[in-house]
Amino acid sequence: MRYIDVTRPLSPGMLVYPGDMRPTFIQEDHGQYLTGDIRMSTHTGTHIDAPVHYLKSGDTIDTVPLAHLIGRCRVLDVRGGGSMITADHLRGRIGGVSRLLLKTSFSDVDRFAEDYPCLTADAARFITGNRIQCAGIDSPSIESHNGDGTVHRELLGKGCVIIELLDLSAVSGGDYDMVALPLRLAGLDGSPARVILFTQEK
């Protein structure tokens, strides 16, 4: 098997969404062992949004169905779509898919930019219309910086869990198996996650 880690490393100097807390790590040497304290947002780095994040009801991150986050997925290369990914960029390319990861030009970017690639409302409706259970993207948010929450509410309200800020730079478009596991944070709206793709070596 070939395993591909598509998680961005967590570090104090990493990219964060404006307004989010920058992660801080404090490590203490106790002689025979080390311990560390971590402080960061639930939406730091590669992370998963639970429905309660925007709906303020429904599943919290510890109750999101694991079946949405484990199984076959498709990485769709939409780098030619510019900053706004529309339904036309997806049409004819996601049939039979339950989990979808969108590879944009942002996987190689490590600084925040307001014009990051994102979904339009019609693309979000197209995804939910195809009953996709999980939609991921490599940019800071699946919705535009100036969005009003429509994209998040459409996806989360129709049972589609969201993964944001993936690193798909080393991944070609195609079908893979995926494991995306958030921390089991009781009652919270999201969590950093480790996301792994794997496929049979050819």
N, C-alpha and C positions, 0 to 999 in steps of 0.2 A: 504494500500500500504506500502511496505517496501522501504525506500529510502537509498541509499548508496552513500556517497560522496567519489569519487575516485580521488579527487584533493589533491595534496601535499600542506600543509600549506606554505604560503610565509613568510619567516623570514630572517633577516639579515645573519644568520649563515647557511642557507640552502645550499644544493648541487647546484653547478652551473657548466655548461660546461666550460672547460678551455678557457680563453680568454673573457668570458662573464663577465659583471659587476655584482658584488655582490650587492644584493638589500640593499638599505639603507632607513630607515624610520626615520623621524624626527617629533615628535609630540610637539605642542606648546599649552600651557595653556593660554587662553585669558580671564580667570576669569569665565565668565558665560558659556563658551564652549571651546571645544578642536578642533584643526585642525591638520592635518598631511600632510607632504610632502613625496612623494615616488619617489625613483629613482631606475630604474632597466632596464634590457634588455627586448626587446619584446619576448625573448625566455627564460624567467625566470620561473622556476617551471613547473607545468603542463601547457602546452601551445599548441597553434595550429599554424602550419605552413601554410601560404597562398602560392599559386603557385608562386607569385612574389619573394618569398624567394630564390628560386634557378633558376627559369626560367627568372627572371628579366622582366617578362611580364605577362599578364593575371590578374587574380583576386588578389586584395589586401585583407587584412584581413577584411575590412569592406564590401567587395562585395562577399565574399565566400558564396555560396548558403546555407542558413540555413537548407534546406532539407537534406543536407549531414550530418548535425550535430545533427539532432533531429529525433528520431524514433527507430525502433527495431535494436538491435545490438547483436553480439555474442562475449562473452568472451571466448577465446580459451586458454586453459592451455598448454603452450609449455615449461614448466620448464624442461622437459626431453631433450630438444633440445640443451642444452649447450649454447655457446655464439653465434653460427651462426645458425639462423633459415632459413632452406631451403624450397623449394617448397614441398619436401617430408613430412615435418612436417605439412603442410597444406592440402595436397591432401586428398580428401574424407571427409573433415571436415568443409568446408566453402560453400557448395552448398546452393544457395538461400539467401545468406547473402548480405546485402547492407553496413553494418558497422561492422568492426572487431576490437576487442581490444585483444592484445596479452599479456597474463600473463606469465611473465618470473620469474626467481629467483631474479630479481632486485627490486621488490616491497618492500622488507625488507631492502634495502641498502640505507644508507644516506650519503655515500662518493663516490666521483667519482672514477671509475676504468676503465682503457682503454679497458679492455676485456668485457665490458658490452654486454648483448645480443642484437642482431640486425638482420635485414633481409639481406639475400644475394640477389644479383641481380635477380637470377631465382625466388626467393620467391616474389620479387616485381612484376616481370612480371606475375607470377601466380595470384597475387592479382588483378592486372589491367585486366588480361584476364578474370577474373570472375566478372568484372564490379563493384567492390567494391568502394563505394563513400567516405569512411572514414576508415583509418587504424590508430590505436593507439597502443602504446607500453608503458610499465612502466619503460623503461630504458631512459638514457639521450638523446638518438637519435635513430631513426629508422635505421640509417646507421652506419657502423663501424667507429671507431675513425680515422682510416686511409683511409676511403672511399673517392672517388673522386667526389661524388655527383650523381653517377649513380642511386642509389636507390631513392633518393629524386626526381630526374628529371623524372624517370619512373612513380612514383606515382603521383606527382603533374602535370606532363604533360598529364596524362590520366584522370584528373578530380578527383583524390583521395586525399582528404584533410588529413593531418597528425596531430595526437595528440601525444605528447611526454611527458615523465616523469609522467605518471599516478601512482596512488597508488592502485593496485589491490590486496593487501595483504588480504583484508577481503572479497574478492569476489570469489565465486566458478565458475568454467566453466559453461557456459550455455547461454541462451538467456534472454535479458533484454530490457527494454526501456531506451533510453539514451537522455539526454539533455547536449550538450557541447557548451557553449556560450563564445566566445571571446569578449573582449572589442571592441567597434566600433571605432577603431583607423584609421582615414581616411588616405588611401594611404600607410599604413605600411605593413610589410612583415610577421608579426605574432603578437600574443598577448597571455599573460597569460589568462587562461580560468578556469571557474568553470565547472566541469564535474560531473554529477549526473546520477546514474543508479537507476531504480526503477522497482519493480515487485510486483505482487499480493502476499500477505502473504498466506502461506499454513497452 
